[in-house]
Amino acid sequence: MDYSRYTNLKVELHEHGIAEVILGEPGKLPAADATGHGELADIWRDLDRDPAVSVIVVRGQDKGFSAGGTLDLVAAMVDEFEHRARVWKEARDIVYNMINCSKVIVSAINGPAVGGGLAVALLADISIAAKNARLIDGHTRLGVAAGDHAAIIWPLLCGMAKAKLHLLLSNEVSGEEAERIGLVSMAVEADALRATAFDIAKKLAAGPQTALRWTKHSLNNWLRQAGPIFDNSVALEMLGFTGPEVREGLAAVRERRTPNFPSTSPI
């Protein structure tokens, strides 16, 4: 499999059939532009088809796992239907392609994890966070519904009460707290993160691949049955990109100030 077409992520193949997906560029906090967002959707199909790959480890850079989408990407979604339609499809593909990827995916989450990167981090089959990692679903702070991945998996991972608390308030959740509430599989010290992820990946690679993949497939039926809930959430997120709240949210981010959202809603 040729991964050279990917420009916003890199794939390194290690022994034991472990593929390491590295988001972003060295020295920078990974952020998804229009190209990068599409690559987050496509990579799982290519890895699934690659006979040399048994297990996948996905990580960010030293500065963090993901900053989410670039402001240019968000602005384009606000201004143009074509961009909203493309990102809507890619957002669905990120979630469903990870769910349907037969290979087991392990995420190593450090620093901030936001936006589409957070979707990748939490949809991994085994999610490992640094204790000082910062998980943030900031959709409502931006002025749109929590779409990406939240509605399909947060209630299953940490329960509806905690999901609503953190998604409605766009709370920052540390890796240690995420482990406590069940949002991630485990939390470790930051300097042990990558080694822990690879130790687990090696154990998985040495295991019975058919049994592991069929177990993943069966468990992910919990997510597949929540597909209509997820589809609705992404559609409402995209609808929000046509409204006034996201324009104020985007302006506030750019101007580094607290957003001044209207106190009433038309619905």
C-alpha positions as CSV (number, residue, x, y, z in Angstrom):
1,M,0.0,0.0,0.0
2,D,1.4,3.4,-1.0
3,Y,0.7,6.1,1.7
4,S,2.8,8.8,0.0
5,R,-0.3,10.7,-1.2
6,Y,-1.0,11.7,2.4
7,T,0.3,15.1,3.3
8,N,-1.2,15.9,6.7
9,L,-0.4,12.6,8.3
10,K,2.3,10.0,8.0
11,V,2.2,6.2,8.2
12,E,5.2,4.3,9.5
13,L,5.2,0.5,9.3
14,H,6.9,-1.3,12.2
15,E,7.6,-4.9,12.9
16,H,4.8,-7.3,14.0
17,G,2.5,-5.6,11.5
18,I,2.0,-2.4,13.5
19,A,1.2,0.7,11.5
20,E,1.8,4.0,13.3
21,V,-0.3,6.9,12.0
22,I,1.3,10.2,13.0
23,L,-0.9,13.3,12.6
24,G,0.5,16.6,11.6
25,E,4.1,17.8,11.3
26,P,7.0,17.7,13.8
27,G,7.2,20.8,16.0
28,K,3.6,21.8,15.4
29,L,0.2,21.0,17.0
30,P,-1.7,19.0,14.3
31,A,-4.6,20.9,12.8
32,A,-6.9,19.7,10.0
33,D,-7.2,21.9,6.9
34,A,-9.5,21.0,4.0
35,T,-7.0,18.3,2.8
36,G,-6.2,17.0,6.2
37,H,-9.8,16.5,7.2
38,G,-10.4,14.4,4.1
39,E,-7.3,12.4,4.9
40,L,-8.6,11.6,8.4
41,A,-11.6,10.0,6.6
42,D,-9.6,8.0,4.0
43,I,-6.7,6.6,5.9
44,W,-8.7,3.9,7.7
45,R,-9.9,2.3,4.4
46,D,-6.3,2.1,3.1
47,L,-5.0,0.6,6.4
48,D,-7.9,-1.9,6.4
49,R,-6.9,-3.1,2.8
50,D,-3.2,-3.3,3.6
51,P,-2.3,-7.0,4.2
52,A,1.0,-5.9,5.9
53,V,-1.0,-4.2,8.7
54,S,-2.3,-6.1,11.7
55,V,-2.8,-3.3,14.3
56,I,-2.8,0.5,14.1
57,V,-1.4,3.0,16.6
58,V,-2.5,6.6,16.0
59,R,-0.8,9.6,17.7
60,G,-0.2,13.3,17.3
61,Q,3.0,15.3,17.8
62,D,4.9,16.4,20.9
63,K,2.7,19.5,21.2
64,G,-0.5,17.5,21.3
65,F,-2.8,15.2,19.5
66,S,-5.0,17.6,17.6
67,A,-6.1,21.3,17.5
68,G,-9.2,20.4,15.5
69,G,-10.0,22.2,12.2
70,T,-8.1,25.3,11.1
71,L,-10.0,28.6,11.3
72,D,-9.8,28.8,7.5
73,L,-11.7,25.5,7.3
74,V,-14.3,26.7,9.8
75,A,-14.8,30.0,7.9
76,A,-15.2,28.2,4.6
77,M,-17.9,26.0,6.1
78,V,-19.7,29.1,7.4
79,D,-19.5,30.9,4.0
80,E,-20.0,28.2,1.4
81,F,-22.5,25.3,1.0
82,E,-20.0,23.2,-1.0
83,H,-17.5,23.2,1.9
84,R,-20.3,22.3,4.4
85,A,-21.4,19.4,2.2
86,R,-17.9,18.1,1.8
87,V,-17.1,18.2,5.5
88,W,-20.4,16.7,6.4
89,K,-19.5,13.6,4.3
90,E,-16.0,13.5,5.6
91,A,-17.2,13.7,9.2
92,R,-19.4,10.7,8.7
93,D,-16.7,8.9,6.9
94,I,-14.2,9.4,9.7
95,V,-16.6,7.8,12.2
96,Y,-17.9,5.0,10.0
97,N,-14.6,4.1,8.5
98,M,-13.0,3.7,11.9
99,I,-16.0,1.7,13.1
100,N,-15.8,-0.6,10.1
101,C,-12.0,-0.9,9.9
102,S,-11.3,-4.5,10.7
103,K,-7.9,-3.9,12.3
104,V,-7.8,-2.9,16.0
105,I,-6.9,0.8,16.5
106,V,-5.0,2.1,19.5
107,S,-4.8,5.8,20.2
108,A,-2.1,7.5,22.2
109,I,-3.5,10.9,23.3
110,N,-1.3,13.7,24.6
111,G,-1.7,17.5,25.0
112,P,-4.9,18.9,23.6
113,A,-7.2,16.7,21.6
114,V,-9.9,18.7,19.8
115,G,-12.3,18.4,16.9
116,G,-11.9,15.7,14.3
117,G,-8.7,14.6,16.1
118,L,-10.7,14.0,19.3
119,A,-13.1,11.9,17.2
120,V,-10.2,9.7,16.1
121,A,-8.8,9.5,19.7
122,L,-12.1,8.3,21.2
123,L,-13.3,6.1,18.4
124,A,-10.1,4.0,18.7
125,D,-10.8,0.6,20.0
126,I,-8.3,1.1,22.9
127,S,-7.7,4.8,23.9
128,I,-4.7,5.6,26.0
129,A,-4.3,9.2,27.3
130,A,-1.5,10.9,29.1
131,K,-2.8,11.9,32.5
132,N,-2.2,15.6,31.6
133,A,-3.9,15.3,28.2
134,R,-6.7,17.8,27.6
135,L,-9.8,16.4,25.8
136,I,-12.1,19.2,24.6
137,D,-15.2,19.0,22.5
138,G,-15.7,22.7,21.8
139,H,-18.6,22.6,19.3
140,T,-21.1,24.4,21.5
141,R,-18.5,27.0,22.5
142,L,-18.1,27.7,18.8
143,G,-21.8,27.9,18.3
144,V,-22.8,24.6,16.6
145,A,-24.2,21.3,17.9
146,A,-21.8,18.7,19.0
147,G,-21.6,16.6,15.9
148,D,-18.4,14.9,14.8
149,H,-18.6,11.8,17.0
150,A,-19.9,12.8,20.4
151,A,-23.5,11.7,20.2
152,I,-22.6,8.2,19.0
153,I,-20.0,7.3,21.6
154,W,-19.8,9.6,24.6
155,P,-23.0,8.3,26.3
156,L,-21.7,4.8,25.8
157,L,-18.3,5.6,27.2
158,C,-19.1,7.8,30.2
159,G,-22.9,7.8,30.5
160,M,-25.5,10.3,29.5
161,A,-25.2,12.5,32.5
162,K,-21.4,13.1,32.1
163,A,-21.8,13.4,28.3
164,K,-24.3,16.2,28.6
165,L,-22.3,17.9,31.3
166,H,-19.1,18.1,29.3
167,L,-20.6,18.5,25.8
168,L,-23.1,21.3,26.7
169,L,-20.4,23.2,28.6
170,S,-17.5,22.4,26.3
171,N,-15.5,21.4,29.3
172,E,-11.9,20.5,29.2
173,V,-11.4,16.9,30.5
174,S,-8.0,15.8,31.7
175,G,-6.7,12.4,30.7
176,E,-6.8,11.3,34.3
177,E,-10.4,12.4,34.7
178,A,-11.3,10.8,31.3
179,E,-10.1,7.5,32.6
180,R,-12.0,7.9,35.9
181,I,-15.3,8.5,34.1
182,G,-14.7,5.9,31.4
183,L,-14.1,8.2,28.5
184,V,-10.8,6.6,27.7
185,S,-9.5,3.1,28.3
186,M,-6.6,4.1,30.5
187,A,-4.4,7.0,31.5
188,V,-0.6,6.9,32.0
189,E,2.2,9.3,32.7
190,A,3.0,11.3,29.6
191,D,6.5,9.9,29.2
192,A,5.1,6.4,29.1
193,L,2.4,7.0,26.6
194,R,3.9,5.9,23.3
195,A,5.6,2.9,24.9
196,T,2.4,1.8,26.6
197,A,0.5,2.1,23.3
198,F,3.1,0.0,21.5
199,D,3.2,-2.6,24.2
200,I,-0.6,-3.1,23.8
201,A,-0.2,-3.1,20.0
202,K,2.4,-5.8,20.2
203,K,0.2,-8.0,22.3
204,L,-2.7,-7.5,19.9
205,A,-0.5,-8.2,16.9
206,A,0.6,-11.5,18.5
207,G,-3.0,-12.5,19.1
208,P,-5.5,-14.4,17.0
209,Q,-6.3,-11.8,14.3
210,T,-9.7,-13.3,13.2
211,A,-10.9,-13.6,16.8
212,L,-9.8,-10.1,17.6
213,R,-11.4,-8.5,14.5
214,W,-14.6,-10.4,14.9
215,T,-14.8,-9.3,18.5
216,K,-14.3,-5.7,17.4
217,H,-16.9,-6.1,14.7
218,S,-19.5,-7.5,17.2
219,L,-18.9,-4.8,19.9
220,N,-19.1,-2.1,17.3
221,N,-22.6,-3.0,16.5
222,W,-23.5,-1.0,19.6
223,L,-22.1,2.0,17.6
224,R,-23.8,1.0,14.4
225,Q,-27.2,0.8,16.0
226,A,-26.6,4.4,17.2
227,G,-25.9,5.5,13.6
228,P,-29.2,7.4,13.1
229,I,-28.4,9.4,16.3
230,F,-25.0,10.2,14.9
231,D,-26.3,11.1,11.5
232,N,-28.8,13.5,13.1
233,S,-26.1,15.2,15.2
234,V,-23.8,15.8,12.2
235,A,-26.7,17.2,10.2
236,L,-27.7,19.6,13.0
237,E,-24.0,20.6,13.4
238,M,-23.9,21.5,9.7
239,L,-27.2,23.4,9.9
240,G,-25.6,25.4,12.7
241,F,-22.8,26.5,10.3
242,T,-25.5,28.5,8.4
243,G,-26.6,30.5,11.5
244,P,-25.6,33.6,13.4
245,E,-24.2,31.8,16.5
246,V,-21.2,30.2,14.7
247,R,-20.3,33.6,13.2
248,E,-20.1,35.1,16.7
249,G,-18.2,32.0,18.0
250,L,-15.7,32.2,15.1
251,A,-15.2,35.9,15.6
252,A,-14.6,35.4,19.3
253,V,-11.9,32.8,18.7
254,R,-10.2,35.0,16.2
255,E,-10.3,38.0,18.5
256,R,-9.4,35.9,21.6
257,R,-12.5,37.0,23.6
258,T,-15.6,35.5,25.2
259,P,-18.4,35.1,22.7
260,N,-21.5,37.2,23.1
261,F,-24.2,34.8,21.9
262,P,-27.8,36.0,21.6
263,S,-29.9,35.2,24.7
264,T,-32.9,33.8,22.7
265,S,-33.3,31.1,20.0
266,P,-35.7,31.0,17.1
267,I,-36.6,27.4,18.0
